[in-house]
Every structure is written in C-alpha cells, then in structure tokens.
Amino acid sequence: MQELSLAQLRAAFVNTSRREASQATPEQDLSALDWEQLSLLGWRDAHNPQRAFVVIPVEERHVGIMLTAVPSPPRKAMCALCEDITEVSDVKMFIAKAAGAAGRKGDTLGTLIHADFKCSKYARRFPSRLEGQDNPEAFIAARVERLRENAERFALRVLGEAH
C-alpha cells in the first residue's frame, strides 16, 4: 500500500460527509506504519467503538469506507477479506453505507471483517502444516493477492462499480 498522509486518508472517504471524514483519525502513528506490509488500513473510532474506518487501494486510487459494527453475540466466523481460518474469534459484521446516490437513498452493504483490521498481518502469517509449508512463500503470496482482490471487490461494491 502506498504511504498516505492524514489529509490523503480523509480525502479518500467515499461514503461519509466531510465532517465524518474529518473525524477519521487512525489510532496508529501513520509515519510508524510499515506501508509495504499493508494491503489495507483499518481502525476503530476511539470515541465510538461501533464505528470503524478502512482505506483500501483500488487501482491507482485509495477508497476510504466508514463502517458500522453490527452488535451481535460473540461467534467464530471467517473474515471475508483475508479469509484466514486461524483467526476467527474476533470477526464482526460491518455495514457500509453505499457511496453516492445509492447511499443517500439508504442502501448499505455488509461484510465480515476482523474487528482489529489486522487482515494484512493474518494474510502474511506462516502457513500451518495443512496449508502449504512445502512452499510457504507461494502460500503467503497467494493469500496476500486474495486479500487484495477481496478488499478491492468490497470497495468497488461500496462505490457501485462492481458487477
């Protein structure tokens, strides 16, 4: 992922008002992030734990999406973005308002995502014995690519550009 400033992150949001985008402040110090190891950047709002933000690279741009966590009892589920099968205990349903006219009409999309938004880390973990230890680099590369594709597809759905 390309390194972004706070202003660039906030300008990337497609389903928020200007005021909501101005409140999108990552919990991480942006200058301390290892951007090359990120396939997306996500965080929970420090003032409203039901609200979250994710920024996803899509082609030559970045798409920022504000999300709302759906209150639900704890259960195990697979993240729709990284598809990790080992980290399944803190996956939540998040709802995103669609961008543009569809969002103004109230259209939303839902998906399961790790509540800590560490999908980039989970996709890059060393494989278990059953997953592909014979060629771990290929396994990791395939998982990172799948994460990129799944995240991009979600962003395009929010934009109304997915088919």
C-alpha positions in Angstrom: 0.0 0.0 0.0 1.2 3.5 -0.8 2.1 5.7 2.2 -0.7 8.3 2.8 -0.9 11.4 4.9 -3.8 12.0 7.3 -5.2 14.5 4.7 -4.9 12.0 1.9 -6.6 9.3 4.1 -9.5 11.6 4.9 -9.9 12.7 1.3 -10.3 9.1 0.3 -13.6 8.5 2.0 -16.5 7.9 -0.4 -19.4 7.2 1.9 -19.1 9.9 4.5 -19.9 13.6 4.9 -17.0 16.0 5.1 -17.5 16.3 8.9 -17.4 12.5 9.3 -14.3 12.2 7.1 -12.6 14.9 9.2 -13.2 12.8 12.3 -11.5 9.8 10.8 -8.3 9.7 12.9 -6.3 6.5 12.8 -5.2 5.1 16.2 -1.8 4.3 14.6 1.0 6.8 14.0 1.0 6.9 10.2 4.7 7.6 10.0 5.4 4.4 12.0 3.5 2.1 9.8 5.2 -0.4 7.5 3.2 0.6 4.5 4.8 -2.1 2.3 3.3 -4.8 4.6 -0.3 -3.3 4.4 -2.9 -4.4 2.0 -5.4 -2.1 3.7 -5.5 0.2 6.6 -8.4 0.0 9.1 -9.2 1.2 12.6 -12.0 1.6 15.1 -13.1 5.0 16.2 -11.7 5.8 19.6 -14.8 7.8 20.6 -17.4 5.4 19.1 -16.4 1.7 19.1 -19.3 0.8 16.8 -17.8 3.0 14.1 -14.7 2.0 12.0 -12.8 3.1 9.0 -11.0 1.2 6.3 -8.9 2.5 3.4 -8.4 0.1 0.5 -6.1 0.6 -2.5 -8.1 0.2 -5.7 -6.2 0.5 -9.0 -4.4 3.9 -8.8 -6.5 5.4 -6.0 -7.5 4.7 -2.4 -11.1 4.2 -1.3 -12.0 5.1 2.3 -15.1 3.5 3.7 -16.8 4.3 7.0 -18.2 1.1 8.6 -20.7 0.4 11.5 -20.2 -2.7 13.6 -23.4 -4.7 14.0 -24.0 -5.6 17.6 -24.0 -9.4 17.8 -23.1 -12.1 20.3 -19.5 -13.4 20.0 -19.2 -16.2 17.5 -16.5 -17.6 15.3 -16.5 -16.6 11.6 -14.1 -16.3 8.7 -13.2 -12.8 7.6 -14.4 -12.1 4.0 -11.4 -10.1 3.2 -8.3 -12.2 4.3 -10.2 -15.5 4.6 -7.9 -16.5 7.5 -9.0 -19.8 9.0 -7.0 -19.5 12.2 -8.0 -16.0 13.5 -11.8 -16.5 13.6 -12.8 -15.4 17.1 -12.9 -11.6 16.6 -14.6 -11.3 13.3 -17.6 -8.9 13.2 -20.3 -8.0 10.7 -19.7 -4.4 9.5 -22.2 -2.4 7.5 -21.1 0.3 5.0 -23.4 2.9 3.5 -23.1 2.8 -0.3 -21.4 5.8 -1.9 -23.2 8.5 -3.8 -26.9 8.5 -4.6 -27.4 4.9 -3.5 -26.1 5.7 -0.1 -28.3 8.8 0.1 -31.3 6.5 -0.5 -30.2 4.3 2.4 -28.5 1.4 0.5 -26.0 -0.5 2.6 -23.6 -3.4 2.2 -22.4 -5.8 4.9 -19.4 -8.0 5.2 -17.4 -9.9 7.9 -14.1 -8.3 8.8 -11.6 -8.8 11.7 -12.5 -6.3 14.3 -8.9 -5.4 14.8 -8.4 -4.9 11.0 -5.1 -6.9 11.0 -6.0 -8.7 7.8 -2.7 -7.7 6.3 -0.8 -9.4 9.1 -3.1 -12.5 9.0 -2.6 -12.9 5.3 1.2 -12.9 5.7 1.4 -15.4 8.5 3.4 -18.6 8.1 1.2 -21.5 6.9 0.2 -24.4 9.2 1.2 -27.9 8.3 -2.1 -28.4 6.4 -1.9 -25.2 4.5 1.3 -25.3 2.5 4.5 -25.5 4.4 6.2 -27.1 1.4 6.2 -23.7 -0.3 5.3 -21.0 2.3 6.3 -18.1 0.1 3.8 -19.1 -2.6 1.2 -19.7 0.1 1.7 -16.3 1.5 1.8 -14.6 -1.9 -1.5 -16.2 -2.9 -3.2 -15.2 0.4 -2.0 -11.6 0.0 -3.3 -11.5 -3.5 -6.6 -12.9 -2.4 -6.9 -10.3 0.3 -6.1 -7.5 -2.2 -8.8 -8.9 -4.6 -11.4 -9.3 -1.9 -10.8 -5.9 -0.4 -10.9 -4.2 -3.8 -14.1 -6.0 -4.7 -15.7 -4.8 -1.5 -14.6 -1.2 -2.2 -16.0 -1.4 -5.7 -19.3 -2.7 -4.4 -19.5 0.3 -2.0 -18.7 2.6 -4.9 -21.4 0.9 -7.0 -18.8 -0.1 -9.6 -18.8 -3.9 -9.0 -20.6 -6.2 -11.5 
